[in-house]
Structure formats: structure tokens, C-alpha cells
Amino acid sequence: MTVLILTSEEDVTADMVVVHLNAAGVPVVRLDPADLTGSVALSGEYVHGAFRGHLSSAGRLVGIDSLRSVWVRRPGAAAARAPDPSAWLTEEASQALYGMLRGGEARWMNHPDASRRARYKPWQLRLAQRSGLPVPATLITTFPQAARDFAERYPDLVVKPVSGAHPQDPPRAVPTTRVPPGTDFAAVAYGPTLLQRRVAKRADIRLTAVGEHLLAARKEACGDGDPEVVDVRFAPSTAPWRPVDVPPRLAEAVRTYLREAELAYGAFDFAEDADGTWWFLECNQSGQFGFVEVDTGQPIARTIARWLAGTPPRGPARHADRCGSAVP
């Protein structure tokens, strides 16, 4: 049976997993939905109570019923590179592709429905709290007075986007930033603003979850760095990522989060404070892992490949049931 990877051609992180699948002799078809109606084609037939669906990419044909897993890595918008692209064509192509794939018995990493829901930051914070993960005091508001009251209770704050990225092409990451003392917060009225108590961190933690497997890495905060720079993506620290053990209670909470979110993969970001507490910041359902593997040598790509190569469940099942671990 075949592994289907939906991602862009430039996704070198997916290449790391493909290497392991090829070495194990697992058939792989990789395509970008953006190429639909061009180098990618699809067909589905519903006749006499039976379904036969096929995908074609770069001359390779694969039956949807022969897929063991689908890795929704970082795909482009369906039919975005068609000769005459349009919002209507993208919606039609997306419904056709993902609708057919939903009709198969493949296991998902991650199912589109679960992945879409998991993007919402307020939902993440609530689920993290319910799962037992420590969450810094957070406010999302368009009321200036609510922001002022929150700042009085928590004078040391950071501000971050609710959605995580600025919607330009290509998307631009917006850094988490410290809120200057005496901020008026009048501008909060013009758009939802996420304010969060700053964690005085001694390290950043990236925990990559693949099924039941948890692989955590730790990066020391730069002690002599600019105190105004709090986002690890923009900090000048040259400290490498190092493997670190996951505290048992936190591991249990992370697995609860994944189970409730119906995710097979998640990249969790934590801030470790001076007491050693890991504070939950976010979970990216399609987060990068290559930079961590390069620094730590942790077998993240191999673990993903083994999960994708696992045996799909038999018979009808909700997508939540397809998100469990079956790593050989």
C-alpha cells in the first residue's frame, strides 16, 4: 500500500521522511494540490454502491483504496497553479480531492477537519488548560479597558497575533513582542489583540509528538541577549537544541491534548521558567522539525515515516480513530 504526501515541491522537511520511506521499500506518491488540473489529475466513480477513485501525479497512478496513510504536510491551495485559477476552481478542486480522500480508509496525519480546528489559538489555550498543561495568563480582546485592567494585574506582558502569521504572499511570521510600560491600548479596539503574561524563561522547549512518541528538545535562552527580544525565532542565541526528557505528568497532558484534538502529529512550544515549569505557548499541527533533528540527532523523520508506513484500520472509522499510533 502507498503513502500519499500532500505538500509543496520545495518542502525539504518532507524529503527527510521520504528518504526513510524509500529505504523501507514503502511506495510513496507526493503531490501538491496546487498542481491540480495540470500535472495532477483525479477521478472518482460511484457506481452500483461501489467507489473507485484514482490520483495521477507525474505519470504515476494510485488508487485511493490502496492508500495506507495521507500526510497533509504543507499543501498549496488546490488548483492554485491552474492555467486560469480562481476562487471557484480552488473550492471545486479542494472539495473533489479531499472529499474523495475522506472516502478512503487511510489514516491521516493530520485529518483536514482536525487540522483546521487545531489552528485556532483560543481553542488551543482552552484545550491545553483542560489537558493539564500550564498556560500563562492570557487575554484576547477588542476592549481597550479590558486590556488596561489586564496590564494592571500582569504588568509584564507580551503581545502576539491571534492567527500566528501575516497573510501576505508568502506568509510572514509576526514575532511575539514585549508590551512597553505605559501602553494606552486604545488601538485594541481596531482588531482582536492577544496579550499574555511574559514567562521569564531560561529555555525554550520544542516537543514534537508523533502518535504516542514524544521527542523534546531544549534551547538555552541567551543570558546576555536583548531583553526585549522574547521570540526564539528571532533571538540571536547560538545555543544549539539539545535532547531533553519529558516530565511524566506533562507527557500525559500532551497525549491527552493530542487525543482530544484528534491529531497524530503536533509541534508543541513551551517556555521553561526558573522553576523548571514548562508553560504551554502553542501547538502547530504542521510545525517544522528538521532544525531540531539536525541539532539533536533525534529520529523525528524516521518516527514519522514509521507511523505513515503503519497498517490502516479496517472497516469504517471516524477520523479520530485513525489518528492513533500504530508505529511498527
Buried (B, 14 or more C-beta within 10 A) or exposed (E): BBBBBBBBEEBEBBBBBBEBBEEEEBBBBBBBBBBBBEEBBBEBEEEEEEEEBBBBBEEEEBEBBBBBBBBBBBBBBBBBBBEEBEEEBBEBBBEBBBEBBBBBBBBBBBBBBBBEBBBEBEEBBEBBBEBBBBBBEBBBBEBBEBBBBBBEEBEEBBBBBEBBEEEEEEEEEBBBBBBEEEBEBEEBEEEEBBBBBBBEBBBBBBBBBBBBBBBBBBBBBBEEEEEEBBBBEEBEBEBEBBEBEBEEEBBEBBBBBBEEBBBBBBBBBBBBBEEEBBBBBBBBBBBBBBEBBEBBEBBBBBBBBBBBBBEBBEEEEEBBEBBBBBBE
